[in-house]
């Protein structure tokens, strides 16, 4: 029996009991995991620093984020209304709520060794929903993964958590294809996510894959905003593009303007003065350099810093951009492309041509967005998050956040991997018809012993 089969069988065995633990009990476990991570925080952060070249402030913030989201999900399930309980007293008595889907496979990300890896958001939301989790650790940070995995394993019941260290494509596909796995969480490249989607769809029992696969996160700068604060926007964009050596899925890789040489010059100056830096892995660095060379063959390389992780700025016009769809591809690293549109119509045309995105950003002067309502309506169909007069890099971990978007940003544009809605990926609705009160879950009992918010006969009623 190999590790994939052993962990999958253990998870399936643990699921009936773990899936029926009360929200309060699962919340206690999530809080205990956060406490164990914090207790071992110094060792975890030092290991991540050595394995990823990320600085201490970044890693300290990431550990805090990881623990905060565990506690956020704990609070959600302890309160209990997330199950969307519904009760209808009619010719037949029908009651429904969300129930956990079963064992979940999670793939750790390269660029977030904590917040999107072993103890990250996919694991936290799946455990919160009542699903055992098997994590495939990312090979870029195995020691960090082991330390985070130990914190989880010390807390949860046997079989509820497993950690795989097998490298290579085959182990991941084997995990997704195992018949006892019921869903997949993934953060990474389009190529990797697509391979998992295809593997899951080819099973005798297809399963959902919730893959976050990156984005170019377009930034639209409207004319009056450019006129009023172009230099300020250039400074903010530079910071957003180069933060963390550009290794964020919300890095702004495309900027749409109506043309402004002062803006382009200011951004080029700042990009050219950015020191080169070590990227997460040699493979990521190599792919980034290849992407820079590919863009340079199509667009004007306005600024470029030589060396690993050197920042780059490209410019082109709308006609050339629309003629070369490859300019819409993500180049994971500290680069961005400024497309100068000669008219409002061209900007709208590009907006319509965009693929699905995690974010889109609009910079507008006061009242200017009213003049571009048609643009806003298009962009709402293209992304999971619309940012106004800001910058997309970074994701606030709050219940309302949406970190998702139409394909190819994610495999399912109805989902999010950040915020409390993330729990819904790993649950499914179940209805009980004419069931005796004694056999109903507490969430559906007539007396509402948990005091949760429910829909009763079509009306929302508080506890």
C-alpha positions as CSV (number, residue, x, y, z in Angstrom):
1,X,0.0,0.0,0.0
2,X,1.6,3.3,-1.0
3,X,1.3,6.6,0.9
4,X,-1.5,8.0,-1.4
5,X,-3.7,4.9,-0.8
6,X,-2.8,4.7,2.9
7,X,-3.7,8.3,3.5
8,X,-6.9,8.2,1.4
9,X,-8.2,5.1,3.2
10,X,-7.4,6.7,6.6
11,X,-9.2,9.9,5.6
12,X,-12.3,7.9,4.4
13,X,-12.4,6.0,7.7
14,X,-12.1,9.2,9.7
15,X,-14.7,11.1,7.7
16,X,-18.0,9.8,9.2
17,X,-17.0,10.7,12.7
18,X,-15.1,13.9,11.9
19,X,-17.8,15.1,9.6
20,X,-20.4,14.8,12.3
21,X,-18.4,16.7,15.0
22,X,-20.2,19.8,16.2
23,X,-19.1,23.1,14.9
24,X,-17.9,24.0,18.4
25,X,-15.6,21.0,18.5
26,X,-14.2,21.6,15.0
27,X,-13.7,25.2,16.0
28,X,-11.7,24.1,19.0
29,X,-9.4,22.0,16.8
30,X,-8.8,24.9,14.4
31,X,-7.9,27.2,17.2
32,X,-5.6,24.6,18.6
33,X,-3.8,24.3,15.3
34,X,-3.3,28.0,15.2
35,X,-1.9,27.9,18.7
36,X,0.5,25.1,17.8
37,X,1.7,27.0,14.7
38,X,2.3,30.1,16.9
39,X,4.1,28.1,19.6
40,X,6.5,26.8,16.9
41,X,6.5,30.0,14.9
42,X,10.2,30.8,15.3
43,X,11.3,27.4,13.9
44,X,8.7,27.6,11.1
45,X,9.6,31.1,10.0
46,X,13.3,30.3,10.0
47,X,12.8,27.2,8.0
48,X,10.7,29.1,5.4
49,X,13.3,31.9,5.2
50,X,16.0,29.4,4.4
51,X,13.9,27.5,1.8
52,X,12.3,30.4,0.0
53,X,14.6,33.5,0.4
54,X,11.5,35.4,1.6
55,X,12.3,38.0,4.3
56,X,11.4,37.7,7.9
57,X,8.8,40.5,7.9
58,X,6.9,38.8,5.0
59,X,7.0,35.4,6.6
60,X,6.0,36.7,10.0
61,X,3.0,38.4,8.4
62,X,2.2,35.2,6.5
63,X,2.2,33.1,9.7
64,X,-0.1,35.6,11.3
65,X,-2.4,35.5,8.3
66,X,-2.4,31.7,8.4
67,X,-3.4,31.6,12.1
68,X,-5.9,34.4,11.7
69,X,-7.7,32.5,8.9
70,X,-7.8,29.4,11.0
71,X,-9.5,31.4,13.8
72,X,-11.8,33.1,11.3
73,X,-13.2,29.7,10.1
74,X,-13.4,28.6,13.8
75,X,-15.6,31.6,14.5
76,X,-17.7,30.8,11.5
77,X,-18.5,27.2,12.3
78,X,-18.9,27.9,16.0
79,X,-21.7,30.3,15.2
80,X,-23.1,27.8,12.8
81,X,-25.3,29.7,10.3
82,X,-23.0,29.0,7.4
83,X,-24.8,25.7,6.8
84,X,-27.7,27.6,5.2
85,X,-30.4,25.7,7.0
86,X,-33.8,25.7,5.3
87,X,-37.1,24.4,6.6
88,X,-40.4,24.1,4.7
89,X,-43.6,22.9,6.4
90,X,-45.8,22.0,3.5
91,X,-47.6,19.0,2.1
92,X,-44.3,17.3,2.9
93,X,-41.8,18.5,5.5
94,X,-38.5,19.3,3.8
95,X,-35.3,20.5,5.6
96,X,-31.9,21.0,4.1
97,X,-28.4,22.2,5.0
98,X,-24.8,21.9,3.8
99,X,-22.9,18.8,4.8
100,X,-19.2,18.1,4.2
101,X,-18.3,16.5,0.9
102,X,-15.6,14.0,2.0
103,X,-11.8,13.7,1.9
104,X,-10.1,16.6,0.2
105,X,-6.8,16.7,-1.6
106,X,-4.9,20.0,-1.2
107,X,-1.8,21.1,-3.2
108,X,0.6,23.4,-1.5
109,X,1.7,26.6,-3.3
110,X,5.3,27.6,-4.1
111,X,4.9,31.4,-3.4
112,X,3.1,31.1,0.0
113,X,4.9,28.5,2.1
114,X,2.4,29.1,4.9
115,X,-0.9,30.9,3.9
116,X,-1.5,28.8,0.8
117,X,0.3,25.6,1.7
118,X,0.0,22.9,4.3
119,X,-2.0,24.8,7.0
120,X,-3.3,27.4,4.5
121,X,-6.7,28.5,3.4
122,X,-7.7,25.4,1.5
123,X,-6.8,23.1,4.4
124,X,-8.5,25.5,7.0
125,X,-11.7,25.7,5.0
126,X,-11.9,22.0,4.3
127,X,-11.3,21.1,7.9
128,X,-13.8,23.6,9.0
129,X,-16.4,22.1,6.7
130,X,-15.8,18.7,8.3
131,X,-13.6,17.2,5.6
132,X,-10.4,15.2,6.2
133,X,-7.5,16.6,4.2
134,X,-4.5,15.1,2.4
135,X,-1.9,17.8,1.5
136,X,0.7,17.3,-1.2
137,X,3.6,19.4,0.0
138,X,5.3,21.7,-2.5
139,X,8.9,20.5,-3.1
140,X,10.2,24.1,-2.8
141,X,9.8,24.1,1.0
142,X,9.7,20.5,2.5
143,X,11.0,21.3,6.0
144,X,8.5,24.1,6.4
145,X,5.7,21.8,5.2
146,X,6.8,19.2,7.7
147,X,6.7,21.6,10.6
148,X,3.3,23.0,9.7
149,X,2.0,19.4,9.1
150,X,3.2,18.4,12.5
151,X,1.2,21.2,14.1
152,X,-2.0,19.9,12.5
153,X,-1.3,16.2,13.1
154,X,-0.7,16.8,16.8
155,X,-4.2,18.2,17.2
156,X,-6.7,16.5,14.8
157,X,-8.0,13.0,15.2
158,X,-6.2,10.1,13.5
159,X,-6.8,10.0,9.8
160,X,-8.1,13.5,9.5
161,X,-4.8,14.9,8.1
162,X,-2.1,13.4,5.9
163,X,1.0,14.9,4.3
164,X,2.6,13.6,1.1
165,X,6.1,14.5,0.1
166,X,6.3,12.7,-3.2
167,X,7.7,14.9,-5.9
168,X,6.6,14.9,-9.5
169,X,3.5,15.0,-11.6
170,X,2.6,11.4,-11.2
171,X,2.0,11.5,-7.4
172,X,-0.4,14.5,-7.7
173,X,-2.4,12.8,-10.5
174,X,-2.6,9.6,-8.4
175,X,-3.9,11.5,-5.5
176,X,-6.6,13.3,-7.6
177,X,-7.6,10.0,-9.2
178,X,-7.9,8.1,-6.0
179,X,-11.6,7.0,-5.7
180,X,-11.8,8.0,-2.1
181,X,-10.9,11.6,-2.7
182,X,-14.0,13.8,-3.2
183,X,-12.6,17.3,-4.0
184,X,-9.4,19.1,-4.8
185,X,-7.9,22.5,-3.7
186,X,-5.0,23.9,-5.8
187,X,-3.0,27.1,-6.1
188,X,-0.5,27.3,-8.8
189,X,0.0,27.6,-12.6
190,X,-2.6,27.2,-15.3
191,X,-0.7,24.2,-16.7
192,X,-0.8,22.5,-13.3
193,X,-4.3,23.3,-12.5
194,X,-5.6,22.3,-15.9
195,X,-3.8,18.9,-15.6
196,X,-5.6,18.3,-12.3
197,X,-8.9,19.4,-13.7
198,X,-8.5,16.9,-16.6
199,X,-7.5,14.1,-14.3
200,X,-10.5,14.7,-12.0
201,X,-12.9,14.8,-15.0
202,X,-11.6,11.6,-16.4
203,X,-12.4,9.6,-13.2
204,X,-15.2,7.1,-13.2
205,X,-16.7,9.4,-10.5
206,X,-15.7,13.0,-11.6
207,X,-15.0,15.3,-8.7
208,X,-14.7,19.1,-8.4
209,X,-11.3,20.8,-8.6
210,X,-11.1,24.3,-7.1
211,X,-7.9,25.6,-8.8
212,X,-6.6,29.2,-8.4
213,X,-4.3,29.5,-11.5
214,X,-3.1,33.0,-11.6
215,X,-4.1,36.2,-13.4
216,X,-2.6,39.3,-15.1
217,X,-4.9,41.6,-13.0
218,X,-5.4,44.5,-15.4
219,X,-5.3,48.1,-14.2
220,X,-7.4,50.6,-16.1
221,X,-6.4,54.3,-15.7
222,X,-9.1,56.6,-16.9
223,X,-8.0,59.9,-18.5
224,X,-8.9,62.4,-15.8
225,X,-7.3,60.2,-13.1
226,X,-4.1,60.1,-15.2
227,X,-4.1,63.9,-15.6
228,X,-4.7,64.5,-11.9
229,X,-2.4,62.0,-10.3
230,X,-0.4,60.1,-13.0
231,X,2.9,60.3,-11.1
232,X,1.2,59.1,-7.9
233,X,-0.3,56.1,-9.7
234,X,3.0,55.2,-11.3
235,X,4.6,55.1,-7.9
236,X,1.9,52.9,-6.5
237,X,2.0,50.6,-9.5
238,X,5.8,50.2,-9.2
239,X,5.4,49.0,-5.6
240,X,2.6,46.7,-6.6
241,X,4.4,45.2,-9.5
242,X,7.7,44.6,-7.7
243,X,6.5,43.6,-4.3
244,X,7.8,40.1,-3.3
245,X,9.7,40.0,-6.6
246,X,6.4,40.0,-8.4
247,X,5.6,36.6,-7.1
248,X,2.0,37.2,-6.2
249,X,-1.0,35.9,-8.1
250,X,-2.5,39.4,-7.9
251,X,0.6,41.1,-9.4
252,X,-0.6,43.8,-11.9
253,X,0.8,42.5,-15.2
254,X,-1.3,44.7,-17.5
255,X,-1.9,48.5,-17.4
256,X,-4.4,50.2,-19.8
257,X,-4.2,53.9,-20.4
258,X,-5.2,56.5,-23.0
259,X,-1.5,57.3,-23.4
260,X,0.7,59.6,-21.2
261,X,4.5,59.8,-21.8
262,X,5.1,61.3,-18.4
263,X,3.4,58.4,-16.7
264,X,5.3,55.8,-18.8
265,X,8.6,57.6,-18.2
266,X,8.0,57.8,-14.4
267,X,7.2,54.1,-14.2
268,X,10.2,53.2,-16.4
269,X,12.5,55.1,-14.2
270,X,11.3,53.4,-11.1
271,X,11.4,49.9,-12.7
272,X,15.0,50.5,-13.9
273,X,16.1,51.5,-10.4
274,X,14.7,48.3,-8.8
275,X,17.4,46.0,-7.5
276,X,17.3,42.4,-8.9
277,X,16.4,39.8,-6.3
278,X,16.3,36.0,-5.8
279,X,13.1,34.3,-6.9
280,X,11.5,31.4,-5.1
281,X,12.9,28.6,-7.2
282,X,15.3,28.2,-10.2
283,X,12.3,26.9,-12.2
284,X,10.3,30.1,-11.5
285,X,13.3,32.3,-12.3
286,X,13.8,30.5,-15.6
287,X,10.2,30.7,-16.6
288,X,10.2,34.4,-15.8
289,X,13.3,35.1,-17.9
290,X,11.8,33.2,-20.8
291,X,8.6,35.2,-20.4
292,X,10.5,38.5,-20.5
293,X,12.3,37.5,-23.7
294,X,9.0,36.4,-25.3
295,X,7.3,39.8,-24.5
296,X,10.4,41.6,-25.8
297,X,10.0,40.0,-29.2
298,X,6.5,41.5,-29.5
299,X,6.4,44.7,-27.4
300,X,8.8,47.5,-26.6
301,X,11.0,46.7,-23.6
302,X,11.0,50.1,-22.0
303,X,12.9,49.2,-18.9
304,X,14.7,46.1,-17.7
305,X,17.0,45.1,-14.8
306,X,19.5,42.4,-15.6
307,X,19.9,39.5,-13.3
308,X,17.6,37.0,-11.6
309,X,14.3,38.5,-10.7
310,X,15.1,41.7,-12.6
311,X,12.1,44.0,-13.0
312,X,10.8,44.7,-16.5
313,X,8.4,47.2,-18.2
314,X,7.0,46.8,-21.6
315,X,4.9,49.2,-23.7
316,X,2.8,48.7,-26.8
317,X,-0.3,50.0,-28.5
318,X,-3.8,48.6,-28.5
319,X,-3.6,47.3,-32.0
320,X,-0.5,45.3,-31.4
321,X,-1.9,44.0,-28.1
322,X,-5.1,42.7,-29.7
323,X,-3.1,41.1,-32.5
324,X,-1.0,39.1,-30.1
325,X,-3.1,37.2,-27.6
326,X,0.1,35.8,-26.0
327,X,0.6,39.3,-24.4
328,X,-2.4,38.4,-22.2
329,X,-0.5,35.5,-20.7
330,X,0.8,35.8,-17.1
331,X,4.5,36.3,-16.7
332,X,5.0,35.3,-13.1
333,X,7.5,37.9,-11.7
334,X,8.1,41.6,-11.4
335,X,7.0,42.8,-14.9
336,X,4.1,44.7,-16.4
337,X,2.9,45.8,-19.8
338,X,1.5,49.2,-20.5
339,X,-1.0,49.3,-23.4
340,X,-1.7,52.8,-24.7
341,X,-5.2,53.0,-26.1
342,X,-5.9,55.7,-28.7
343,X,-9.6,55.9,-27.8
344,X,-12.2,55.0,-25.3
345,X,-13.5,52.5,-27.8
346,X,-10.2,50.7,-27.9
347,X,-10.1,50.4,-24.1
348,X,-13.6,48.9,-24.2
349,X,-12.5,46.5,-26.9
350,X,-9.6,45.3,-24.9
351,X,-11.8,44.9,-21.8
352,X,-14.1,42.7,-23.8
353,X,-11.2,40.6,-25.1
354,X,-9.7,39.9,-21.6
355,X,-9.9,36.4,-20.1
356,X,-11.1,35.7,-16.6
357,X,-9.1,37.5,-13.9
358,X,-8.7,37.4,-10.1
359,X,-8.8,41.2,-10.0
360,X,-9.3,44.2,-12.2
361,X,-8.5,47.7,-11.0
362,X,-9.9,51.1,-12.0
363,X,-8.3,54.4,-11.3
364,X,-10.9,57.2,-11.8
365,X,-11.2,60.8,-10.8
366,X,-14.2,62.0,-8.8
367,X,-17.3,61.3,-10.9
368,X,-15.3,59.8,-13.8
369,X,-16.5,56.3,-13.2
370,X,-20.1,57.5,-14.1
371,X,-18.8,58.2,-17.6
372,X,-17.4,54.6,-17.9
373,X,-20.4,52.6,-16.6
374,X,-20.1,50.4,-19.7
375,X,-16.5,49.5,-18.9
376,X,-17.4,48.7,-15.3
377,X,-20.3,46.4,-16.5
378,X,-17.8,44.5,-18.7
379,X,-15.2,44.2,-16.0
380,X,-17.7,42.8,-13.5
381,X,-18.0,39.8,-15.8
382,X,-14.2,39.3,-16.0
383,X,-13.0,39.2,-12.4
384,X,-13.8,38.1,-8.9
385,X,-12.6,41.4,-7.3
386,X,-12.9,45.0,-8.6
387,X,-10.4,47.4,-7.0
388,X,-11.1,51.2,-7.1
389,X,-8.3,53.7,-6.9
390,X,-5.9,51.2,-5.3
391,X,-3.6,48.3,-6.3
392,X,-4.5,44.6,-6.4
393,X,-1.4,43.0,-4.8
394,X,-2.3,41.5,-1.5
395,X,-5.6,39.9,-0.4
396,X,-7.3,41.0,2.8
397,X,-8.4,37.9,4.8
398,X,-11.9,38.9,5.8
399,X,-15.3,37.1,5.4
400,X,-16.4,39.3,2.4
401,X,-13.2,38.7,0.3
402,X,-13.5,37.0,-3.1
403,X,-10.2,35.5,-4.3
404,X,-11.4,33.8,-7.4
405,X,-12.7,34.7,-10.9
406,X,-13.8,33.3,-14.2
407,X,-11.7,30.7,-16.0
408,X,-8.7,30.7,-16.5
409,X,-8.1,32.6,-13.2
410,X,-9.8,29.7,-11.5
411,X,-11.4,26.5,-12.5
412,X,-14.8,27.6,-11.0
413,X,-15.6,31.2,-11.1
414,X,-18.3,30.7,-8.5
415,X,-15.8,29.9,-5.8
416,X,-13.2,31.8,-3.7
417,X,-10.1,30.5,-1.9
418,X,-10.0,33.4,0.6
419,X,-12.8,34.6,2.9
420,X,-15.4,32.5,4.7
421,X,-17.2,31.6,1.5
422,X,-14.3,29.3,0.8
423,X,-15.9,26.7,3.1
424,X,-18.7,26.3,0.6
425,X,-16.4,24.6,-1.9
426,X,-16.1,21.5,0.4
427,X,-19.8,21.1,1.3
428,X,-22.9,19.9,-0.5
429,X,-26.6,20.3,0.2
430,X,-28.6,17.4,1.7
431,X,-32.3,17.4,2.3
432,X,-34.3,15.4,4.9
433,X,-38.0,14.8,4.0
434,X,-40.6,13.9,6.6
435,X,-37.8,13.0,9.0
436,X,-38.5,12.5,12.7
437,X,-37.1,15.4,14.7
438,X,-35.0,13.0,16.7
439,X,-32.9,12.0,13.7
440,X,-32.4,15.5,12.3
441,X,-29.1,17.4,12.8
442,X,-29.4,20.0,15.5
443,X,-29.3,22.7,12.8
444,X,-32.6,21.5,11.4
445,X,-34.5,20.5,14.6
446,X,-37.8,22.4,15.1
447,X,-36.6,24.0,18.3
448,X,-33.4,25.4,16.7
449,X,-31.2,24.4,19.7
450,X,-28.1,26.1,18.2
451,X,-29.9,29.4,17.8
452,X,-28.7,29.8,14.2
453,X,-30.1,31.9,11.4
454,X,-32.4,29.8,9.2
455,X,-34.9,30.1,6.4
456,X,-38.3,28.9,7.5
457,X,-41.2,28.7,5.0
458,X,-39.4,31.1,2.8
459,X,-38.6,33.7,5.5
460,X,-35.2,34.3,7.1
461,X,-35.6,33.9,10.9
462,X,-33.0,34.6,13.6
463,X,-32.2,32.1,16.3
